[in-house]
Amino acid sequence: PVSPQGRAGGMDLAYVCEWEKKPKSNHCPSIPLVCAWSCRNLIAFTTDLRNEEEKDLTHMVHIIDTEHPWDVYSVNSGHTEVITCLEWDQSGSRLLSADADGHIKCWSMTDHLANSWENTVGSVVEGDPVVALSWLHNGVKLALHVEKSGASNFGEKFSRVKFSPSLTLFGGKPMEGWIAVTISGLVTVSLLKPNGQVLTATESLCRLRCRVALADVAFTGGGNIVVATSDGSSTSPVQFYKVCVSVVNEKCKIDTEILPSLFMRCTTDPARKDKYPAITHLKFLARDMSEQVLLCASSQNNSIVECWSLRKEGLPVNNIFQQISPVVGDKQPMILKWRILSATNDLDRVSAVALPKLPVSLTNTDLKVANDTKFFPGLGLALAFHDGSVHIVHRLSLQMMAVFYGSSSQRPVDEPALKRPRTAGPLVHFKAMQLSWTSLALAGVDSHGKLSMLRISPSMGHVLDMNMSLRHLLFLLEYCMVTGYDWWDILLHVQPSMVQNLVEKLHEEYMRQNAALQQVLSTRIVAMKASLCKLSSSTIARVCDYHAKLFLIAISCTLKSLLRPHFLNTPDKSPGDRLTEICSKITDVDIDKVMINLKTEEFVLEMTTLQSLQQLIQWVGDFVLYLLASLPNQGSPVRPGHSFLRDGASLGMFRELMVVIRIWGLLKPSCLPVYTATSDTQDSMSLLFRLLTKLWLCCREENHITEPDDALIDECCLLPSQLLIPNIDWLPINDGIISKLQNKQLVRLQFGKAPGLVGHTVSSQFDAFVRAPGQPKIDHLRRLHLGAYPTEECKSCTRCGCVTMLKSPNKVTAVKQWEQRWIKNCLCGGLWRKMPLSYS
């Protein structure tokens, strides 16, 4: 029983975040207002800061991470005129801003911190407002095949499409840079050379320059650029140009060529001839789809939207000429022509458009499968209206798929839309909108400068069985795993009851990939499982385990990479590989018997290096002791660390590290882990190694896991009386918004104010493991104690909440090597943000 106008269940409001009202200076929405959403789930948008006393405006750019929207980073953009465009690059780590004075600035993170940005380079076309802006294409294009969503191989589901970069350096590496179109009909291209130099060239789009009110940029598979322009009047044609960029003698060169143009159909239709005088929106359907364009023409109160497609068509030739012309095969000559694909009926006035970024394949079979299974991400585009409502319409047919009535547009069911009296004054409506990279969320900034986050159901509100809903989410999680994009927007749709199933299915799909791909994705899948497990109270303990596992993998890789082959002409295996091989072959429980089989000279390192690794070595020792001591009460799976007791691979890694540490201890005893033992004579390391090996033997084969025998459990029961069991500093169960959105209640937030939201009941049972406020803090990655009130500047991860110092206290190479592993992103892949000094 759903009206054909689209389903009301398809979208709902997750949270809104607004500015607090201040007496002297206020954030008011800039006109035009722009926003952009990056693949790392950072959103950038603009406001004007109005100072009442001096009556001046400051043009601000704000950057938020969708998980902590209140923690906004606001920067005075330094643009003297209003900002007209914002664009993220493919990697989501740089942002372009352009203004109405022709200035373009490129912003990048300072020290890889998501809440600290600086403007490093830029370009300018003096006094000429920029109307369109884009990064050059880097030649990476994927296609998502919905019909193959059941295939086992990721390469089939998400295939690489042959696509040339806009410009290549020597060796085919894509050249970075941006292209912009200005109001007076100029196109400007800036290229970033690897040495930091910027080459800029500016050229007229065509010989007869004319005013460009709207423009957009797209790329072709052959490496060309297509620019669409309109002078704003629907009686003028929409023009298209091909732009070729090249580098000649260290200078940037631009060539342009005219392509076929089009007139909107509503202007040629006698019934609507003068109804829509202005073209208000002009967009290619995707940056890499230059053959499809979306146009919107409007009057004061109404709009109409059309979708056009560029087709190759045969040119009919008159019979007279067919006899004379030399036969060039029987091919008829072809021309390119714009044809209308679809159009809407008369709509309310459109205020903003958001296009999908998910590269769904649009073949007939893919569209049919998508329709049968109700999988719609990437197929819908969003239109916002002046009455505050948002519609999602199909990108090809423009048929309505879902609808959201804003607060001001709740229309009564019985009253038709036409009778609705126009309310006095303008309604609150979205001025700018962006879809997330999986199309499962929509962010809008409205005419009051407030940010709204909407959830969009993958099935557009169709009720599906649990299995199908899981398959949809799983398909998108795999897409994020392959591309390296952040998956926050998928978590918006995960219900606590789905978590267990999703984690298991994700693991199954991962195990079906080839070994090389598994190796590449090995840490990302662990981070993904951790973020899913946060969403259900029954799996919350495993979050700690997955984060500890990421830490273990990183330590193991770092310590093994420090080993050096003794002779340069060693056989193919590195010392790290040989260590793994020998440890798995020799299952002896005596640590010294395993050690004898290794070439000790490969383990010789400088004393300072060994000493600098002591904190990491201590963590390995403590963790092994903690695990073994928790083996007897394994009946309570709620304890953090529980999943390690059945994880042969991780136990094997711990076993190898114990052997390495034992050898290093012979060289420098002070780098060994420190244990508090009851007797002076006992050899704690060999005792732990013996028990660890027995436990590892129980579960080294994944499909053949046996229970630990009573003798082993008895020995582990004795451990607390022999050694002091250490406190493990687990990561805090973090303070993000995602777990507070699960009951589908709207959360209201304020920029600059952390919500005093009580976390879900889940975390309360964990306060026993996590340090309370006022207790000493710890640097989770360097394993250093920072004291109760840290004086050092720290950064924390936006996803897992892990904390570490900004500056390295140690300059030893080995420590640098360890820090390089997480300098750009946290081990879980999250971005870093600088913490206020008073974070205790």
C-alpha positions in Angstrom: 0.0 0.0 0.0 2.5 2.6 -1.1 1.8 5.5 -3.4 3.7 5.4 -6.7 5.3 8.8 -5.7 8.0 7.0 -3.7 8.1 5.4 -0.3 8.1 7.4 2.9 10.0 4.7 4.7 13.1 5.1 2.6 14.7 8.0 4.4 14.8 9.2 8.0 16.7 11.8 10.0 19.7 10.4 12.0 21.0 13.6 13.5 21.0 17.4 13.2 23.8 19.7 14.3 23.4 23.5 14.6 25.3 26.6 15.5 24.8 28.1 18.9 23.4 31.7 18.8 25.9 34.3 20.0 25.1 37.9 20.6 28.0 39.5 18.6 29.0 37.1 15.8 26.8 34.5 14.1 27.4 31.8 11.5 24.9 32.4 8.7 24.6 30.3 5.6 26.7 31.7 2.7 25.0 32.4 -0.6 25.8 30.3 -2.5 26.3 27.6 0.1 28.5 24.7 -0.9 29.4 21.4 0.7 31.5 18.3 -0.2 31.7 14.8 1.2 35.0 12.8 1.1 35.6 9.1 0.8 37.0 9.2 4.4 33.6 10.5 5.6 34.8 14.1 6.2 32.3 16.7 5.2 33.3 20.3 4.3 30.8 23.1 4.1 30.8 26.9 4.1 29.2 29.6 6.3 29.7 33.3 6.6 30.7 34.5 10.0 28.9 37.8 10.5 30.3 40.2 12.9 27.6 42.6 14.1 29.9 45.4 15.2 32.1 45.7 12.2 29.4 44.6 9.8 31.9 42.5 7.9 31.7 38.8 6.8 34.4 36.2 7.1 34.1 33.3 4.7 34.6 30.2 6.7 35.2 26.6 5.7 34.2 23.9 8.3 35.3 20.3 8.3 33.6 17.6 10.3 34.0 13.9 10.7 30.6 12.3 10.5 31.2 10.3 13.6 31.9 13.4 15.8 29.9 16.1 14.0 30.1 18.5 17.0 33.9 18.5 16.9 34.0 20.9 14.0 37.2 22.4 12.6 36.6 25.9 11.3 39.1 27.8 9.3 39.0 31.3 8.0 39.4 30.5 4.4 41.2 33.8 3.5 38.9 34.1 0.5 37.9 37.7 0.1 34.7 36.9 -1.9 32.1 34.2 -1.3 33.2 30.6 -1.8 31.6 29.1 -4.9 33.0 25.5 -5.0 34.5 22.9 -2.6 36.0 19.6 -4.0 37.7 16.7 -2.3 40.3 14.6 -4.1 40.0 10.9 -4.7 41.9 10.0 -1.5 39.9 12.3 0.7 43.0 14.0 2.1 43.0 17.3 0.2 40.3 19.9 -0.4 40.0 22.6 -3.1 38.1 25.8 -2.5 37.3 28.4 -5.1 35.7 31.9 -4.8 33.9 34.6 -6.7 37.2 36.5 -7.2 38.9 33.7 -9.2 41.1 32.4 -6.3 41.5 28.6 -5.9 43.1 27.2 -2.8 44.3 23.7 -2.1 44.0 22.6 1.5 45.8 19.7 3.1 46.1 18.2 6.6 48.8 19.4 8.9 50.7 16.4 10.4 47.9 14.1 9.1 45.4 15.5 11.6 41.8 15.6 10.4 41.2 18.7 12.6 44.1 20.8 11.4 44.3 22.1 7.8 46.5 24.5 6.0 46.5 26.0 2.6 49.7 25.2 0.8 49.2 25.9 -3.0 46.7 27.5 -5.2 46.0 29.3 -8.5 44.2 32.4 -9.6 42.3 34.0 -12.5 42.1 37.5 -11.1 38.6 38.9 -10.6 36.8 36.1 -12.5 34.4 34.1 -10.4 34.8 30.3 -10.6 31.6 28.4 -11.5 32.9 24.9 -11.7 35.9 23.1 -10.2 37.3 19.5 -10.3 40.4 17.5 -9.6 41.9 15.9 -12.7 41.0 12.3 -13.1 43.6 9.8 -11.8 42.5 7.0 -14.1 41.1 4.7 -11.4 37.6 3.6 -12.1 35.7 0.7 -10.6 32.4 -0.8 -11.6 30.1 -2.4 -9.1 28.3 -5.4 -10.7 25.0 -6.0 -8.8 24.3 -9.2 -10.8 27.6 -10.6 -9.6 27.0 -9.8 -5.9 26.9 -13.6 -5.2 30.2 -14.3 -7.0 33.0 -15.4 -4.7 35.8 -13.3 -6.3 36.0 -9.6 -5.4 37.6 -9.0 -8.8 34.3 -10.0 -10.5 32.1 -8.0 -8.2 34.2 -4.8 -8.4 36.0 -4.8 -11.7 38.6 -2.2 -12.8 37.3 -0.2 -15.9 39.9 0.8 -18.4 40.2 4.6 -18.0 43.0 6.9 -18.9 44.1 9.7 -16.4 43.6 13.2 -17.7 47.4 13.6 -17.8 50.3 11.3 -17.1 53.8 11.8 -15.9 56.8 9.7 -17.1 56.0 6.0 -16.7 52.2 6.5 -16.8 51.8 7.8 -13.3 48.8 10.2 -13.2 49.6 13.8 -12.8 47.8 15.7 -10.1 46.0 19.0 -10.6 42.7 20.7 -11.0 40.6 22.3 -13.7 38.1 25.2 -13.2 35.7 27.2 -15.4 35.1 30.9 -14.8 32.0 33.1 -15.4 33.6 34.8 -18.4 34.1 31.6 -20.3 37.7 30.8 -19.4 39.0 27.3 -18.5 42.0 27.2 -16.2 44.1 24.1 -15.5 46.8 23.8 -12.7 49.2 20.9 -12.6 51.0 19.9 -9.4 54.5 18.8 -10.2 56.1 16.2 -7.9 58.5 18.9 -6.7 55.6 21.1 -5.4 55.7 23.5 -8.3 52.4 24.5 -9.9 52.0 24.9 -13.7 48.9 26.9 -14.6 47.4 27.7 -18.0 44.2 29.6 -18.9 42.4 29.4 -22.2 39.1 30.6 -23.6 36.6 27.8 -24.0 35.7 28.9 -27.5 36.5 31.8 -29.8 33.3 33.7 -29.0 33.5 34.0 -25.2 30.2 34.3 -23.6 28.9 34.4 -20.0 28.9 31.1 -18.2 26.4 31.1 -15.3 26.5 27.3 -14.7 29.1 24.7 -15.7 30.2 21.2 -14.9 33.3 19.1 -15.6 33.5 15.4 -16.6 36.1 13.0 -17.9 36.2 10.5 -20.8 37.8 7.1 -20.7 40.3 8.3 -23.4 41.8 10.9 -21.0 39.9 14.0 -22.3 37.9 16.4 -20.3 34.3 17.6 -21.2 33.0 20.9 -20.0 29.2 21.7 -20.1 28.2 25.3 -19.8 24.9 27.4 -19.7 24.4 31.1 -19.6 21.5 30.6 -17.2 18.7 31.2 -19.6 16.6 28.3 -20.8 16.2 29.8 -24.3 20.0 29.6 -24.9 21.6 26.2 -25.8 23.6 24.2 -23.2 27.1 24.1 -24.8 29.6 21.2 -24.5 33.4 21.5 -25.1 36.2 18.9 -25.2 39.3 20.1 -23.4 42.7 18.4 -23.9 45.5 19.2 -21.5 49.2 18.5 -22.3 52.6 19.6 -21.0 54.9 21.1 -23.7 58.4 22.3 -22.8 57.6 22.4 -19.0 54.5 24.6 -19.8 50.9 23.5 -19.5 48.9 23.7 -22.8 45.1 23.6 -23.3 43.3 22.8 -26.5 39.5 23.1 -26.7 37.0 21.8 -29.3 33.3 22.3 -29.6 31.0 19.3 -29.1 27.2 19.0 -30.0 24.9 21.2 -27.8 21.3 20.9 -26.8 18.2 22.9 -26.0 16.1 21.8 -23.0 12.9 20.1 -24.1 10.7 22.2 -21.8 11.5 25.3 -23.9 10.5 23.6 -27.2 7.3 22.2 -25.7 4.5 24.7 -26.7 2.6 24.1 -23.4 5.5 25.0 -21.3 7.3 27.4 -23.6 7.9 30.4 -21.3 7.1 28.6 -18.0 10.7 27.9 -16.9 12.9 30.9 -17.9 16.1 29.9 -16.0 18.3 26.9 -15.9 19.3 26.5 -12.3 21.2 23.2 -12.2 23.5 21.6 -14.7 25.4 18.4 -13.7 27.0 15.5 -15.4 25.6 12.3 -13.7 29.1 11.3 -12.6 32.6 12.8 -13.0 33.5 9.8 -15.2 30.2 9.8 -17.2 30.5 12.6 -19.8 27.7 11.2 -21.9 24.9 11.8 -19.4 23.8 15.1 -18.1 21.1 16.3 -15.7 19.4 19.7 -16.2 16.9 21.6 -14.1 14.9 24.6 -15.3 13.0 26.8 -12.9 10.5 29.6 -12.4 9.8 31.5 -9.2 7.8 28.6 -7.7 8.3 25.5 -9.9 11.0 23.4 -11.6 11.3 20.6 -14.1 14.2 18.2 -14.4 15.5 16.5 -17.5 18.1 13.8 -18.1 19.9 13.7 -21.5 22.3 11.2 -23.0 24.9 11.6 -25.8 24.4 8.9 -28.4 26.2 7.9 -31.6 23.7 7.9 -34.5 23.8 7.1 -38.1 23.5 10.0 -40.5 21.1 9.2 -43.4 22.6 10.1 -46.8 20.4 11.0 -49.8 20.3 8.4 -52.6 21.8 10.9 -55.1 25.1 10.9 -53.2 25.2 7.2 -52.5 26.1 6.4 -56.1 28.8 9.1 -56.4 30.6 8.7 -53.1 33.5 6.3 -53.1 32.6 3.2 -51.2 34.2 3.2 -47.8 32.8 -0.1 -46.8 29.0 -0.1 -46.3 29.3 2.0 -43.1 26.9 4.8 -42.8 28.5 8.0 -41.4 28.0 8.5 -37.6 27.4 11.7 -35.7 27.1 12.4 -31.9 23.7 13.7 -30.8 22.1 14.5 -27.5 18.8 12.7 -26.9 16.5 13.2 -24.0 16.3 10.1 -21.8 13.6 11.2 -19.3 11.9 14.2 -17.8 9.8 14.8 -14.7 6.5 16.5 -14.5 6.2 20.0 -13.0 7.8 20.0 -9.5 8.1 22.3 -6.6 11.1 24.7 -6.9 14.3 22.7 -6.6 16.9 24.1 -4.2 19.7 21.5 -4.4 20.7 18.4 -6.2 23.0 15.5 -4.9 24.4 12.9 -7.3 25.4 9.3 -6.4 29.2 8.6 -6.1 28.8 4.8 -6.0 30.0 3.5 -9.5 27.1 1.0 -10.0 27.3 -0.7 -13.4 24.2 0.2 -15.5 23.9 -2.7 -17.9 20.4 -4.1 -18.4 21.1 -7.3 -16.4 22.6 -5.3 -13.5 19.6 -3.0 -13.5 17.2 -6.0 -13.6 19.0 -7.8 -10.7 19.0 -4.5 -8.7 15.3 -4.2 -9.2 14.5 -7.8 -8.4 16.6 -7.8 -5.2 15.6 -4.2 -4.3 19.3 -3.0 -4.1 19.2 0.7 -5.0 22.3 2.4 -3.7 24.0 4.4 -6.5 20.8 4.3 -8.7 19.1 7.3 -7.1 19.9 11.0 -7.1 18.5 13.4 -4.5 16.5 16.6 -5.2 15.7 19.0 -2.4 12.8 21.5 -2.7 12.0 24.9 -1.4 9.2 23.4 0.8 11.9 21.5 2.8 11.2 18.0 1.3 13.7 15.7 -0.4 12.9 13.3 -3.2 15.1 10.5 -4.4 14.6 9.8 -8.0 16.0 7.1 -10.3 19.0 8.4 -12.2 17.8 7.1 -15.6 14.0 7.3 -15.5 13.7 10.1 -12.9 10.9 8.1 -11.3 10.4 8.8 -7.6 12.0 6.1 -5.3 11.8 7.6 -1.8 10.7 10.8 -0.2 11.4 12.7 3.0 9.1 15.5 4.3 11.1 18.1 6.1 9.7 19.6 9.3 8.0 22.4 7.4 6.6 20.3 4.6 4.5 17.8 6.5 1.6 17.8 4.2 -1.8 16.4 5.3 -2.7 13.2 3.6 -6.1 14.2 2.5 -5.3 17.6 1.1 -3.9 17.6 -2.5 -0.6 19.5 -2.9 -2.3 22.3 -5.0 -4.6 23.5 -2.3 -1.8 24.0 0.1 -1.7 27.7 0.9 1.8 29.3 0.6 2.9 30.0 4.1 4.2 33.4 4.9 8.0 33.7 4.6 10.4 31.2 3.1 10.4 27.6 4.6 13.6 26.0 5.9 15.1 24.0 3.0 18.4 22.5 2.0 20.7 24.8 0.1 23.4 22.2 -0.5 23.3 18.4 -0.3 25.8 15.5 -0.8 25.3 11.8 -0.9 27.9 9.6 0.9 30.2 7.3 -1.1 27.9 4.3 -0.7 24.7 6.4 -1.1 23.4 5.1 2.3 23.5 8.6 3.8 22.7 12.1 2.7 24.0 15.3 4.3 22.2 18.6 3.8 23.0 22.1 4.9 19.8 24.2 5.2 19.0 27.9 4.9 19.8 28.3 8.6 23.3 26.8 8.3 22.2 23.7 10.2 23.6 20.3 9.1 21.2 17.3 8.8 22.3 13.7 8.3 19.7 11.5 6.7 19.8 7.7 6.5 18.8 6.2 3.1 17.6 2.6 3.2 19.5 0.4 0.6 16.1 -0.9 -0.5 14.4 2.5 -0.4 12.1 1.4 2.3 11.0 -1.9 0.7 10.7 -4.5 3.5 13.2 -7.4 2.9 13.9 -10.6 4.7 16.9 -10.5 7.0 19.1 -12.5 4.7 18.6 -10.0 1.8 19.2 -7.0 4.0 22.5 -8.5 5.2 23.6 -9.3 1.6 23.1 -5.7 0.6 25.1 -4.3 3.5 27.8 -7.0 3.1 28.2 -6.1 -0.6 28.8 -2.5 0.3 31.2 -3.4 3.2 33.2 -5.5 0.7 33.3 -2.5 -1.7 34.7 -0.3 1.1 37.2 -3.1 2.0 38.5 -3.2 -1.6 38.6 0.5 -2.2 39.9 1.5 1.3 37.0 4.0 1.8 35.6 4.6 5.2 32.4 2.6 5.9 30.8 4.8 8.6 27.7 5.3 6.5 27.0 1.6 6.2 27.1 1.2 10.0 24.1 3.6 10.2 22.0 0.7 8.9 23.4 -2.1 11.1 21.0 -3.3 13.8 22.4 -5.1 16.9 20.8 -8.4 15.7 22.7 -8.3 12.4 26.2 -7.9 13.9 27.0 -11.6 14.6 25.9 -12.6 11.1 27.6 -9.8 9.3 30.9 -10.5 10.9 30.7 -14.3 10.1 29.7 -13.7 6.5 32.4 -11.0 6.0 34.9 -13.5 7.2 33.6 -16.2 4.9 33.8 -13.9 1.9 37.3 -12.9 2.8 38.4 -16.5 3.1 37.3 -17.1 -0.5 39.8 -14.6 -1.9 43.3 -15.6 -3.1 46.2 -15.4 -0.6 47.7 -12.3 -2.1 44.4 -10.3 -1.7 43.9 -11.7 1.8 47.3 -10.4 2.7 46.5 -6.9 1.4 43.1 -6.8 3.2 44.2 -8.6 6.4 44.2 -5.6 8.7 41.2 -3.8 7.1 38.9 -6.7 7.7 39.9 -6.8 11.4 39.2 -3.1 11.7 35.8 -3.6 10.0 34.9 -6.5 12.4 35.8 -4.3 15.3 33.6 -1.4 14.2 30.7 -3.8 13.7 31.1 -5.5 17.1 30.7 -2.1 18.8 27.1 -2.0 17.7 25.8 -4.9 19.8 26.0 -5.5 23.5 26.7 -9.3 22.9 29.8 -8.6 20.8 31.2 -5.6 22.5 34.0 -7.6 24.3 35.4 -8.6 20.9 36.1 -5.0 20.0 39.0 -5.0 22.4 40.3 -8.3 21.0 40.2 -7.0 17.4 42.1 -3.9 18.3 44.6 -5.9 20.2 44.9 -8.1 17.2 45.7 -5.1 14.9 48.3 -4.1 17.4 49.8 -7.6 17.5 50.0 -7.8 13.7 51.8 -4.4 13.5 54.3 -5.3 16.3 55.0 -8.7 14.7 55.7 -7.1 11.3 57.8 -4.3 12.8 60.0 -6.6 15.0 60.5 -9.1 12.2 61.5 -6.4 9.8 64.3 -5.4 12.1 66.0 -8.8 11.7 68.9 -8.8 9.2 70.2 -11.7 7.1 73.7 -12.4 8.3 75.2 -12.9 4.8 74.0 -10.8 2.0 73.7 -13.7 -0.4 71.2 -15.6 1.7 68.6 -17.8 0.1 65.2 -16.5 -0.8 63.6 -16.5 2.6 64.0 -13.4 4.9 64.9 -14.1 8.6 61.3 -13.2 9.5 59.9 -15.9 7.2 62.4 -18.4 8.3 61.5 -17.7 11.9 57.8 -18.3 11.1 58.6 -21.5 9.3 60.8 -22.9 12.1 58.4 -22.0 14.9 55.5 -23.7 13.2 57.7 -26.8 12.3 59.2 -27.3 15.7 56.4 -27.7 18.1 58.6 -28.2 21.1 57.4 -26.7 24.4 60.9 -25.8 25.5 61.8 -22.3 24.3 65.6 -23.1 24.2 65.1 -26.1 21.9 63.2 -23.9 19.4 65.9 -21.2 19.7 68.7 -23.6 18.9 67.3 -24.0 15.3 67.7 -20.3 14.5 70.8 -18.5 13.3 71.3 -16.2 16.3 73.6 -13.9 14.3 70.5 -12.7 12.4 69.1 -11.3 15.6 71.9 -9.1 16.6 70.8 -5.5 17.0 72.3 -2.4 18.6 71.8 -2.2 22.3 70.0 1.2 22.0 67.6 -0.3 19.5 66.7 -3.2 21.8 66.3 -0.8 24.8 64.0 1.4 22.8 61.7 -1.5 22.0 61.2 -2.5 25.7 57.7 -1.0 26.0 56.5 -3.0 23.0 58.2 -6.2 24.2 56.6 -5.6 27.6 53.2 -5.5 26.0 53.8 -8.8 24.3 54.9 -10.4 27.6 52.0 -9.0 29.6 49.5 -10.0 27.0 50.7 -13.6 26.9 50.5 -13.8 30.7 47.1 -12.2 30.8 45.7 -14.7 28.2 47.1 -17.7 29.9 45.8 -16.6 33.3 42.3 -16.1 31.8 42.2 -19.5 30.3 40.7 -21.3 33.4 37.6 -19.0 33.5 37.1 -19.2 29.7 33.4 -19.9 30.4 32.7 -16.2 30.5 33.1 -15.0 26.9 32.5 -11.5 28.0 36.0 -10.9 29.1 38.2 -9.0 26.6 40.9 -11.4 25.2 38.6 -14.3 25.1 38.7 -14.8 21.3 42.5 -15.1 21.3 42.2 -18.4 23.2 40.9 -20.1 20.1 42.8 -18.1 17.5 45.8 -20.3 16.4 47.3 -17.7 14.0 47.5 -15.0 16.8 48.9 -17.5 19.3 51.5 -18.6 16.7 52.5 -14.9 16.3 52.9 -14.5 20.1 55.0 -17.7 20.1 57.4 -16.4 17.5 57.7 -13.1 19.3 58.5 -14.8 22.6 61.4 -16.7 20.8 62.7 -13.4 19.3 62.5 -11.7 22.7 64.3 -14.6 24.4 67.2 -14.3 22.0 67.4 -10.5 22.4 67.3 -10.9 26.1 70.6 -12.8 25.9 72.1 -9.7 24.2 70.6 -7.1 26.4 68.8 -8.5 29.5 67.2 -5.1 30.3 65.0 -5.2 27.2 63.2 -8.3 28.5 59.6 -8.0 29.8 59.6 -7.4 33.5 57.5 -9.8 35.6 56.8 -9.7 39.3 57.4 -13.3 40.4 57.0 -14.9 43.8 60.2 -16.9 43.6 63.5 -15.6 42.4 64.7 -18.8 40.7 61.8 -19.3 38.3 62.3 -18.7 34.5 59.0 -16.9 33.7 59.6 -16.7 30.0 60.1 -20.4 29.5 57.2 -21.2 31.7 54.9 -18.9 29.7 56.3 -20.3 26.4 55.6 -23.8 27.5 52.0 -23.1 28.4 51.5 -20.9 25.3 52.8 -23.7 23.0 50.4 -26.2 24.6 47.5 -23.8 24.0 48.6 -23.1 20.5 48.8 -26.8 19.7 45.1 -27.1 20.6 44.0 -24.7 17.9 46.7 -24.4 15.3 44.5 -25.9 12.6 41.4 -23.8 12.1 39.0 -26.6 11.2 40.3 -29.0 13.9 40.3 -27.2 17.3 40.5 -29.3 20.4 39.8 -28.3 24.0 42.8 -27.6 26.2 43.4 -30.6 28.6 43.0 -30.4 32.3 46.7 -30.4 33.0 47.2 -27.2 31.0 44.2 -25.6 32.8 45.6 -26.6 36.2 48.9 -25.1 35.4 47.2 -21.9 34.2 45.3 -21.8 37.5 48.6 -21.7 39.3 49.9 -18.7 37.3 48.3 -16.0 39.6 50.2 -17.5 42.5 53.5 -17.5 40.6 53.4 -14.2 38.8 51.5 -10.9 39.2 48.9 -10.7 36.5 49.2 -7.3 34.8 46.4 -4.9 34.0 45.9 -4.6 30.2 45.0 -1.2 29.0 42.2 -1.9 26.6 41.1 0.8 24.2 38.2 2.9 25.4 34.8 2.0 23.9 34.7 5.2 22.1 32.6 8.4 22.3 31.3 8.5 18.7 27.7 9.0 17.6 27.1 5.8 15.8 26.0 3.7 18.7 23.6 6.4 19.8 21.7 6.3 16.5 20.6 2.7 16.7 17.1 3.2 18.2 16.3 5.5 15.3 15.6 8.4 17.6 16.7 11.8 16.2 19.8 13.1 18.0 20.1 16.9 18.3 23.7 18.3 18.5 25.4 21.6 18.6 28.7 22.5 16.9 31.5 22.9 19.3 29.8 21.2 22.2 30.4 17.5 22.9 27.1 15.9 23.7 26.8 14.7 27.3 25.0 11.6 25.9 25.0 8.6 28.1 26.4 5.7 26.1 24.4 2.6 25.6 24.1 0.3 28.6 26.7 -1.9 26.9 29.7 0.1 27.9 28.8 0.1 31.6 29.9 -3.6 32.1 33.2 -2.6 30.5 34.1 0.2 32.9 35.9 -2.5 34.9 38.4 -2.9 32.1 38.7 0.7 30.9 40.5 3.4 32.9 38.3 5.8 34.7 38.8 9.6 34.4 41.5 10.9 36.8 43.5 7.7 36.4 46.9 7.7 34.6 46.5 7.9 30.8 48.5 5.7 28.4 49.9 6.2 24.9 48.2 3.2 23.4 50.7 2.8 20.5 54.0 3.5 22.2 52.8 1.8 25.5 54.1 4.7 27.5 52.4 6.1 30.6 51.4 9.7 30.2 50.3 10.4 33.8 46.8 11.4 35.0 47.0 14.9 33.5 49.1 14.6 30.4 51.3 17.6 29.5 52.2 16.3 26.1 50.0 17.1 23.1 48.2 14.0 22.0 46.1 12.8 19.0 43.3 10.3 19.1 41.8 8.1 16.4 38.4 9.2 15.0 37.3 5.6 14.8 38.7 3.5 17.6 39.6 6.2 20.1 43.2 5.1 20.5 45.4 7.8 21.9 49.1 8.6 21.2 51.5 11.5 21.5 51.9 13.9 18.6 55.7 14.2 18.9 58.0 11.2 19.2 59.9 11.1 22.4 62.6 8.8 20.9 64.8 9.3 17.8 66.0 5.7 17.4 65.5 4.3 13.8 63.6 1.2 15.1 61.1 3.5 16.9 60.8 5.6 13.8 60.1 2.5 11.8 57.3 1.6 14.3 55.8 5.1 14.2 55.8 5.2 10.4 53.2 2.4 10.6 50.6 4.7 12.0 51.8 8.2 11.2 49.1 8.9 8.5 46.3 6.7 9.8 45.6 4.8 13.0 46.3 1.0 12.8 42.5 0.6 12.3 42.6 2.9 9.3 40.9 5.8 11.1 42.0 9.4 10.8 43.9 11.2 13.6 42.5 14.3 15.3 44.5 16.5 17.7 43.1 16.4 21.2 42.7 19.4 23.5 45.4 19.5 26.1 42.9 19.2 28.9 41.5 15.9 27.6 42.0 14.2 31.0 
